[in-house]
């Protein structure tokens, strides 16, 4: 049984703060999870993007940025694009590069600049300037592989950029949605709906959807129930189903959901969180639940005297919340939380003000990591086409209850701009699973996702990063050949410095690896962004 854990005595002795969530002093990890403090960062991050190579790109105030490895806890140099990315919008493109739109001249005064970061080369490519500045814009990946950019403040009078623009990676150009100009709030919470339109679920109470074809068009969807939710959070927890929670001033504990699959979608109030929060973060977990961390419960923009330390877990099956273990670091304005492939959640950032920032990182291990052995899988394809049936190997295949696909995270200001979950249909065989990829790009916009197997006890495997939206078969065409009738495979040995095309299969240290992307001969066991294990 897991040993009982207590919060540090110094935390309980802090008299000037009204900490919420210290009641679970002797809770067990298999019920409430466990927090672990790790090495501090060199910066206090405001913008966080989980990259396909396993690192997190972090951007802070005053043109600070770093690449952080959550496994080794090491930080590395992330070059600057040549301007301040503070309060930009960002999202992962279909090929794993990152679009960053807007930036900082002064508070509320946004830059018109945009850039694309390539984690394969750790370098930037400038995009053409947008129509005008954007400070607090939202970036949403579209089903056709383009990226929608909306909103953002342009000047100190908080004049909003009303023109939605679509970034087209194939031509490095912008397409203007001139018929859809609208003054949206800063950092609106936007998601691609099952019909391919983009829905705006907050902070405004007026829910609209945007058709991005042609010159664009907005349509009314429904009115929300919970009032204005600035610095609230939202998660697309199933196909077409969205949860919003918290936010507002004073902060709310309320939560509500909408099902866009309904002929007449309407918001429906569900059970509230145990405590009100703003500046909270929501993270979709492999078992389909939604983890909420951080925030403040007191009135005002960023009340430092009422941090919420306890995590909460929302179960979509029961629509109920469960209070989990408490962290030790207040996570206020500019905090973030990101799902890691191992099923843990990295929580970072948060600040009392510009001069009181937080470099501390905590890792939350959900209760499912303390409920028994984890299922394992191998032979996961590097790329998946829509509707493709594919097979993965797992000795625990008979005990798998769910296969989850979760898009890589891109988090800032209480909102994960790329977060969505797909639960995939599957059939269990002897030592393998026959799985079907999402049917279309409306359900899973092209890009990088984590694939998880989840057993019937809710325990997830370690996730494997796959690119969804490819056009190939379950395994790309490879160099090398199978040995007829041998029941095994024969592929050439890897050679250092030899260029390899995407789909090449090599033998290295007794195992086979497939090139996910073209590369100049990187080592398969080190450059896991470029190479993935391969099984015949």
C-alpha positions as CSV (number, residue, x, y, z in Angstrom):
1,X,0.0,0.0,0.0
2,X,1.2,3.5,-0.8
3,X,2.7,5.3,2.2
4,X,0.7,8.1,3.7
5,X,1.9,11.6,2.8
6,X,1.5,14.9,4.6
7,X,1.9,18.4,3.3
8,X,5.0,20.3,4.5
9,X,4.5,21.8,7.9
10,X,5.7,25.2,6.6
11,X,2.7,25.3,4.2
12,X,0.2,24.8,7.0
13,X,1.9,27.5,9.1
14,X,1.5,30.2,6.4
15,X,-1.0,32.5,8.1
16,X,-1.2,35.3,5.5
17,X,-2.8,33.1,2.8
18,X,-6.2,31.3,2.8
19,X,-5.0,28.0,1.2
20,X,-7.8,25.8,-0.1
21,X,-7.3,22.1,-0.3
22,X,-5.1,21.3,2.7
23,X,-7.6,18.9,4.2
24,X,-6.2,15.9,2.3
25,X,-3.1,15.8,4.5
26,X,-3.2,12.0,4.9
27,X,-4.8,11.0,1.6
28,X,-3.6,7.9,-0.3
29,X,-2.1,8.3,-3.8
30,X,-4.4,5.7,-5.3
31,X,-7.4,7.8,-4.3
32,X,-6.2,11.4,-4.7
33,X,-2.9,11.1,-6.7
34,X,0.4,12.6,-5.8
35,X,2.4,15.8,-6.4
36,X,6.2,15.9,-6.8
37,X,8.3,19.0,-6.9
38,X,11.1,18.9,-9.5
39,X,13.9,21.2,-10.5
40,X,13.1,24.8,-11.1
41,X,13.1,26.3,-14.6
42,X,15.4,29.0,-15.8
43,X,12.3,31.1,-16.6
44,X,8.7,31.6,-15.5
45,X,6.7,30.3,-18.5
46,X,3.6,31.9,-19.8
47,X,3.2,30.0,-23.0
48,X,3.8,26.2,-23.1
49,X,3.7,23.9,-26.2
50,X,4.4,20.1,-25.9
51,X,6.6,19.2,-28.9
52,X,6.7,15.9,-30.8
53,X,10.3,15.4,-29.7
54,X,9.2,15.2,-26.1
55,X,10.3,18.7,-25.0
56,X,8.2,21.6,-24.0
57,X,8.7,25.0,-25.7
58,X,8.3,27.7,-23.1
59,X,8.0,31.4,-23.5
60,X,7.9,34.0,-20.7
61,X,8.0,37.7,-20.1
62,X,10.6,40.0,-21.6
63,X,11.6,37.8,-24.6
64,X,12.6,34.8,-22.4
65,X,12.2,31.3,-23.8
66,X,13.6,27.8,-23.2
67,X,13.2,24.2,-24.2
68,X,12.5,21.9,-21.2
69,X,12.7,18.1,-21.1
70,X,10.3,16.9,-18.4
71,X,12.0,13.5,-18.2
72,X,15.6,14.7,-17.6
73,X,14.5,18.1,-16.2
74,X,17.1,19.8,-18.3
75,X,16.7,23.1,-20.1
76,X,18.2,24.0,-23.5
77,X,18.5,27.0,-25.7
78,X,15.4,28.0,-27.6
79,X,16.4,30.8,-30.1
80,X,14.3,34.0,-30.3
81,X,12.3,34.8,-33.4
82,X,13.6,38.4,-33.0
83,X,10.6,39.9,-31.1
84,X,8.7,39.4,-27.8
85,X,6.2,36.5,-27.9
86,X,4.6,37.4,-24.6
87,X,0.8,37.2,-25.0
88,X,0.9,35.6,-28.4
89,X,-1.4,32.8,-29.6
90,X,0.0,29.4,-30.6
91,X,-0.8,26.0,-31.9
92,X,0.8,22.9,-33.5
93,X,0.6,22.6,-37.2
94,X,-0.1,19.3,-39.0
95,X,3.6,18.5,-39.4
96,X,4.5,19.2,-35.8
97,X,5.8,22.7,-36.3
98,X,4.4,25.5,-34.1
99,X,2.6,28.7,-35.3
100,X,2.9,31.7,-33.0
101,X,0.7,34.7,-33.9
102,X,1.0,38.1,-32.3
103,X,3.2,39.3,-29.5
104,X,4.0,42.1,-27.2
105,X,4.8,45.8,-27.6
106,X,3.2,46.9,-24.4
107,X,0.2,45.7,-22.3
108,X,-2.8,45.5,-24.7
109,X,-0.6,46.6,-27.6
110,X,0.0,43.6,-29.9
111,X,2.4,42.8,-32.6
112,X,1.2,41.9,-36.2
113,X,4.1,39.5,-36.5
114,X,3.8,35.7,-36.9
115,X,6.4,33.0,-37.0
116,X,6.7,29.2,-37.3
117,X,9.0,27.2,-35.0
118,X,10.4,23.9,-36.3
119,X,11.4,21.6,-33.4
120,X,13.4,19.4,-35.8
121,X,15.9,22.1,-36.5
122,X,15.3,24.4,-33.5
123,X,14.8,27.3,-35.9
124,X,12.2,29.9,-36.9
125,X,10.6,30.8,-40.2
126,X,8.9,34.2,-40.4
127,X,5.4,34.3,-41.7
128,X,4.0,37.4,-43.4
129,X,2.6,40.0,-41.0
130,X,-1.1,39.8,-40.1
131,X,-3.5,42.6,-40.9
132,X,-2.8,44.3,-37.5
133,X,-1.5,43.7,-34.0
134,X,-2.8,40.9,-31.8
135,X,-2.3,40.6,-28.0
136,X,-4.2,37.6,-26.5
137,X,-5.2,36.0,-29.8
138,X,-6.4,32.4,-30.2
139,X,-5.0,29.9,-32.7
140,X,-7.1,26.9,-33.8
141,X,-6.0,24.2,-36.1
142,X,-8.5,23.6,-38.9
143,X,-9.5,20.3,-40.6
144,X,-7.7,21.2,-43.8
145,X,-4.4,21.7,-42.0
146,X,-4.6,25.5,-42.0
147,X,-4.7,27.5,-38.8
148,X,-7.4,30.1,-37.7
149,X,-6.2,33.2,-35.8
150,X,-8.8,35.4,-34.2
151,X,-9.1,38.3,-31.7
152,X,-6.3,40.0,-29.8
153,X,-6.0,43.6,-28.6
154,X,-4.3,46.1,-30.8
155,X,-3.8,49.2,-28.6
156,X,-4.0,50.6,-25.1
157,X,-7.7,51.4,-25.6
158,X,-8.2,47.6,-25.9
159,X,-9.5,47.9,-29.5
160,X,-9.9,44.3,-30.7
161,X,-8.6,43.0,-34.0
162,X,-12.0,42.0,-35.5
163,X,-10.6,40.2,-38.7
164,X,-10.3,36.4,-38.5
165,X,-7.4,35.3,-40.6
166,X,-6.4,31.8,-41.8
167,X,-2.7,30.9,-42.0
168,X,-2.0,28.6,-45.0
169,X,1.3,26.7,-44.3
170,X,1.5,25.3,-47.8
171,X,2.0,28.9,-49.2
172,X,3.1,30.7,-46.0
173,X,0.3,33.2,-46.5
174,X,-2.9,34.6,-44.9
175,X,-6.5,34.4,-46.1
176,X,-8.8,37.0,-44.7
177,X,-12.3,36.2,-43.5
178,X,-13.7,39.6,-44.4
179,X,-17.3,38.6,-44.0
180,X,-16.8,37.4,-40.5
181,X,-15.4,40.4,-38.7
182,X,-16.4,40.4,-35.1
183,X,-15.1,42.0,-31.8
184,X,-14.4,38.9,-29.7
185,X,-13.0,38.9,-26.2
186,X,-9.3,38.3,-25.7
187,X,-8.2,34.6,-25.9
188,X,-11.6,33.3,-26.9
189,X,-12.0,29.5,-26.3
190,X,-12.4,28.0,-29.7
191,X,-12.8,24.4,-30.9
192,X,-13.4,22.6,-34.2
193,X,-16.9,21.1,-34.1
194,X,-17.9,17.8,-35.8
195,X,-19.4,19.8,-38.7
196,X,-16.0,21.5,-39.4
197,X,-17.1,24.9,-38.1
198,X,-15.2,26.5,-35.2
199,X,-17.2,27.2,-32.1
200,X,-16.5,30.0,-29.6
201,X,-17.5,28.8,-26.1
202,X,-16.2,31.7,-24.0
203,X,-15.6,33.8,-22.1
204,X,-18.7,35.4,-23.7
205,X,-22.1,34.0,-22.9
206,X,-23.0,34.2,-26.5
207,X,-21.9,31.0,-28.3
208,X,-21.3,31.3,-32.0
209,X,-19.7,29.1,-34.7
210,X,-17.5,30.2,-37.6
211,X,-17.6,28.8,-41.1
212,X,-14.0,29.4,-42.3
213,X,-14.7,28.7,-46.0
214,X,-14.7,31.6,-48.5
215,X,-14.7,34.9,-46.7
216,X,-16.3,33.4,-43.5
217,X,-19.6,33.5,-41.7
218,X,-20.7,33.4,-38.1
219,X,-23.9,31.7,-36.8
220,X,-25.6,31.7,-33.5
221,X,-25.5,28.4,-31.5
222,X,-26.7,28.9,-28.0
223,X,-26.5,31.1,-24.9
224,X,-24.4,29.8,-22.0
225,X,-25.8,29.7,-18.4
226,X,-22.8,30.5,-16.3
227,X,-22.1,34.1,-17.0
228,X,-18.9,35.7,-18.2
229,X,-16.0,33.3,-17.7
230,X,-12.8,35.3,-18.3
231,X,-9.8,33.2,-17.2
232,X,-12.1,30.1,-17.0
233,X,-11.1,26.9,-18.8
234,X,-12.6,24.6,-21.4
235,X,-12.0,21.1,-22.8
236,X,-13.3,19.1,-25.7
237,X,-13.7,15.9,-23.7
238,X,-15.4,13.7,-26.4
239,X,-16.4,14.2,-30.1
240,X,-18.5,17.4,-30.2
241,X,-18.8,17.6,-26.4
242,X,-17.3,20.5,-24.4
243,X,-16.9,21.3,-20.7
244,X,-16.4,24.9,-19.5
245,X,-15.6,25.6,-15.8
246,X,-14.7,28.4,-13.5
247,X,-13.6,31.9,-14.4
248,X,-15.3,35.2,-13.8
249,X,-14.8,37.9,-11.2
250,X,-15.6,37.0,-8.5
251,X,-14.6,33.5,-9.5
252,X,-17.2,30.8,-10.1
253,X,-17.3,27.2,-9.2
254,X,-19.9,26.4,-11.8
255,X,-19.5,24.2,-14.8
256,X,-21.6,23.5,-17.9
257,X,-21.5,21.3,-21.0
258,X,-22.7,21.4,-24.5
259,X,-23.2,18.5,-27.0
260,X,-22.7,19.8,-30.6
261,X,-23.9,16.5,-32.0
262,X,-27.4,17.4,-31.0
263,X,-29.7,18.8,-33.6
264,X,-30.3,21.9,-31.4
265,X,-27.2,22.2,-29.1
266,X,-27.8,23.8,-25.8
267,X,-25.8,24.5,-22.7
268,X,-26.6,22.4,-19.6
269,X,-25.4,23.1,-16.1
270,X,-23.6,20.2,-14.3
271,X,-22.3,19.9,-10.8
272,X,-19.9,22.6,-9.7
273,X,-16.4,22.2,-8.6
274,X,-15.8,22.1,-4.8
275,X,-14.4,25.6,-4.9
276,X,-14.5,28.7,-7.1
277,X,-11.5,29.3,-9.4
278,X,-10.1,31.6,-12.0
279,X,-6.8,31.1,-13.7
280,X,-7.4,27.4,-13.5
281,X,-6.2,24.9,-16.1
282,X,-8.0,21.8,-17.4
283,X,-6.2,18.7,-18.7
284,X,-7.8,15.8,-20.5
285,X,-6.4,12.5,-19.1
286,X,-6.1,9.2,-21.0
287,X,-9.0,7.6,-19.1
288,X,-11.3,10.4,-20.4
289,X,-11.6,12.3,-17.2
290,X,-10.7,16.0,-17.0
291,X,-8.2,17.3,-14.4
292,X,-8.5,20.8,-13.1
293,X,-5.5,22.4,-11.3
294,X,-4.6,25.8,-9.8
295,X,-6.4,29.1,-9.8
296,X,-7.5,31.6,-7.2
297,X,-10.9,31.7,-5.4
298,X,-10.8,35.4,-4.4
299,X,-12.2,38.5,-6.2
300,X,-10.0,40.6,-8.4
301,X,-8.0,40.0,-11.5
302,X,-5.3,37.8,-9.7
303,X,-5.9,37.6,-6.0
304,X,-2.7,36.1,-4.5
305,X,-4.2,35.6,-1.0
306,X,-6.7,32.8,-2.0
307,X,-4.8,30.2,-4.1
308,X,-6.5,26.9,-4.7
309,X,-4.0,24.1,-4.1
310,X,-6.2,21.1,-4.5
311,X,-6.7,19.4,-7.8
312,X,-10.2,18.2,-8.9
313,X,-11.2,15.5,-11.4
314,X,-14.4,15.7,-13.5
315,X,-15.9,12.4,-14.6
316,X,-17.9,12.7,-17.9
317,X,-19.8,9.5,-17.1
318,X,-21.2,10.8,-13.8
319,X,-20.7,14.6,-14.5
320,X,-19.4,14.8,-10.9
321,X,-16.2,16.2,-9.4
322,X,-13.7,14.5,-7.0
323,X,-11.3,16.5,-4.9
324,X,-7.7,15.2,-5.3
325,X,-4.4,15.9,-3.6
326,X,-3.0,19.4,-3.1
327,X,0.1,20.9,-4.6
328,X,2.5,23.2,-2.7
329,X,2.9,26.1,-5.1
330,X,0.2,28.6,-5.8
331,X,-0.7,28.5,-9.5
332,X,-2.3,31.9,-10.3
333,X,-2.2,34.1,-13.4
334,X,0.0,32.7,-16.3
335,X,0.0,29.1,-14.9
336,X,-0.3,26.1,-17.1
337,X,-0.7,22.3,-17.1
338,X,0.2,19.8,-19.8
339,X,-0.3,16.1,-20.2
340,X,2.9,14.1,-20.6
341,X,3.1,10.8,-22.5
342,X,3.7,8.8,-19.3
343,X,0.2,9.9,-18.0
344,X,1.5,12.5,-15.5
345,X,0.7,16.2,-15.7
346,X,3.4,18.9,-15.7
347,X,2.2,22.1,-13.8
348,X,4.2,25.2,-14.1
349,X,4.1,29.0,-14.0
350,X,1.8,31.4,-12.2
351,X,2.6,34.7,-10.7
352,X,1.5,37.3,-8.3
353,X,2.6,40.0,-10.7
354,X,5.2,40.9,-13.3
355,X,7.9,41.1,-10.6
356,X,6.9,38.1,-8.7
357,X,7.1,35.1,-11.1
358,X,7.2,31.4,-10.4
359,X,10.0,29.1,-11.9
360,X,8.8,26.1,-9.8
361,X,7.5,23.0,-11.6
362,X,5.4,20.3,-10.0
363,X,4.4,17.0,-11.5
364,X,1.0,15.5,-10.7
365,X,0.6,11.8,-10.9
366,X,-3.2,11.0,-11.1
367,X,-4.6,8.1,-9.0
368,X,-4.6,5.8,-12.0
369,X,-0.8,5.5,-11.7
370,X,-1.2,3.8,-8.3
371,X,-3.8,1.2,-9.3
372,X,-1.7,-1.6,-10.6
373,X,0.6,-2.5,-13.5
374,X,0.3,-0.5,-16.7
375,X,-0.6,-2.1,-20.0
376,X,2.2,-1.9,-22.6
377,X,2.0,-1.6,-26.4
378,X,4.4,-1.8,-29.4
379,X,4.2,-1.6,-33.1
380,X,2.3,1.7,-33.1
381,X,2.4,3.3,-36.6
382,X,4.1,6.6,-37.0
383,X,1.3,8.0,-39.1
384,X,-2.4,7.3,-39.4
385,X,-4.9,8.1,-42.2
386,X,-8.5,9.0,-41.4
387,X,-10.6,5.9,-40.9
388,X,-7.6,3.6,-41.1
389,X,-7.6,0.3,-39.3
390,X,-4.3,-0.5,-37.7
391,X,-2.9,-3.0,-35.3
392,X,-0.8,-2.6,-32.2
393,X,0.7,-5.4,-30.1
394,X,-0.1,-5.7,-26.4
395,X,0.3,-8.6,-24.0
396,X,-2.6,-7.1,-22.0
397,X,-5.0,-6.8,-25.0
398,X,-7.7,-8.8,-23.4
399,X,-7.9,-6.4,-20.5
400,X,-8.0,-3.1,-22.5
401,X,-11.2,-1.1,-22.0
402,X,-10.5,2.0,-24.0
403,X,-8.1,3.4,-26.7
404,X,-7.6,7.2,-26.4
405,X,-6.1,9.7,-28.7
406,X,-5.2,13.1,-27.2
407,X,-3.8,16.0,-29.2
408,X,-0.5,17.5,-28.0
409,X,-1.0,20.5,-25.7
410,X,-0.5,24.2,-26.4
411,X,-1.4,26.1,-23.2
412,X,-1.6,29.7,-22.1
413,X,-3.9,31.9,-19.9
414,X,-6.1,28.9,-18.6
415,X,-6.8,27.6,-22.1
416,X,-5.3,24.7,-24.0
417,X,-5.6,25.8,-27.7
418,X,-5.1,22.3,-29.1
419,X,-6.7,20.1,-26.5
420,X,-9.2,17.4,-27.6
421,X,-9.9,13.7,-27.0
422,X,-10.9,10.9,-29.4
423,X,-12.0,7.5,-28.1
424,X,-11.2,5.0,-30.8
425,X,-13.2,1.8,-31.6
426,X,-11.2,-1.4,-31.3
427,X,-11.3,-5.1,-31.3
428,X,-9.1,-7.1,-29.0
429,X,-7.3,-10.2,-30.3
430,X,-4.7,-12.5,-28.9
431,X,-1.8,-10.2,-28.0
432,X,-3.0,-7.4,-30.3
433,X,-5.6,-4.8,-30.8
434,X,-7.3,-3.9,-34.1
435,X,-8.0,-0.1,-33.8
436,X,-9.8,2.4,-36.1
437,X,-8.5,5.9,-36.5
438,X,-10.8,8.9,-36.4
439,X,-13.2,9.0,-39.3
440,X,-12.4,12.5,-40.5
441,X,-10.4,15.7,-39.9
442,X,-13.4,17.5,-38.3
443,X,-13.1,15.0,-35.4
444,X,-9.3,15.1,-35.3
445,X,-7.7,18.0,-37.1
446,X,-4.4,16.8,-38.7
447,X,-1.4,16.9,-36.4
448,X,0.4,15.2,-33.5
449,X,-1.5,13.1,-30.9
450,X,-0.7,10.7,-28.1
451,X,-2.2,7.2,-28.4
452,X,-3.0,5.4,-25.1
453,X,-4.3,2.0,-24.2
454,X,-6.4,2.1,-21.0
455,X,-7.2,-1.1,-19.1
456,X,-10.6,-1.8,-17.5
457,X,-9.3,-0.5,-14.2
458,X,-8.6,2.9,-15.9
459,X,-4.8,2.4,-15.9
460,X,-3.2,3.9,-19.0
461,X,-0.2,2.7,-21.0
462,X,2.6,5.1,-21.8
463,X,1.4,7.1,-24.7
464,X,3.0,6.9,-28.2
465,X,3.1,10.0,-30.4
466,X,1.5,9.5,-33.8
467,X,0.8,11.9,-36.7
468,X,-2.9,11.8,-37.6
469,X,-3.9,12.9,-41.1
470,X,-1.3,11.0,-43.2
471,X,-2.4,9.3,-46.4
472,X,-0.3,6.1,-46.1
473,X,-1.1,2.6,-44.9
474,X,-0.5,1.5,-41.3
475,X,3.2,1.4,-42.0
476,X,4.8,3.7,-44.6
477,X,6.6,2.1,-47.6
478,X,10.0,1.2,-46.3
479,X,13.4,0.4,-47.7
480,X,14.5,-3.2,-47.0
481,X,12.5,-6.4,-47.4
482,X,10.8,-9.2,-45.6
483,X,12.4,-12.6,-45.7
484,X,9.9,-14.9,-47.4
485,X,8.5,-17.6,-45.3
486,X,10.8,-16.9,-42.4
487,X,8.2,-15.2,-40.2
488,X,10.8,-12.4,-39.5
489,X,12.0,-9.2,-41.1
490,X,15.3,-8.3,-42.6
491,X,16.3,-4.6,-42.9
492,X,19.7,-2.9,-43.4
493,X,21.7,-1.7,-40.4
494,X,21.5,2.0,-39.6
495,X,24.5,4.0,-40.8
496,X,25.5,7.2,-39.0
497,X,25.4,10.2,-41.3
498,X,23.5,8.5,-44.1
499,X,20.4,10.4,-45.2
500,X,17.1,8.5,-44.6
501,X,13.7,9.2,-46.2
502,X,10.5,9.1,-44.2
503,X,9.3,5.5,-44.0
504,X,12.9,4.0,-44.1
505,X,13.3,1.0,-41.8
506,X,16.6,0.1,-40.2
507,X,18.1,-2.3,-37.7
508,X,19.9,-0.8,-34.8
509,X,21.2,-2.5,-31.6
510,X,19.1,-5.5,-32.2
511,X,15.8,-3.7,-32.8
512,X,14.0,-2.2,-35.8
513,X,13.1,1.5,-36.2
514,X,11.1,3.4,-38.8
515,X,11.9,7.0,-39.9
516,X,8.8,9.2,-39.1
517,X,10.5,12.0,-40.9
518,X,13.4,12.4,-43.3
519,X,16.6,12.9,-41.4
520,X,20.4,13.1,-42.1
521,X,21.2,9.9,-40.1
522,X,20.2,10.7,-36.5
523,X,20.6,7.9,-34.0
524,X,17.3,6.0,-33.7
525,X,17.4,5.6,-29.9
526,X,18.2,9.2,-29.3
527,X,16.3,11.1,-31.9
528,X,12.9,9.7,-31.1
529,X,11.2,12.6,-32.9
530,X,12.5,11.2,-36.2
531,X,12.5,7.5,-35.4
532,X,9.9,5.1,-33.9
533,X,10.2,1.4,-32.9
534,X,9.0,-0.9,-35.7
535,X,7.5,-4.4,-35.5
536,X,7.0,-6.7,-38.5
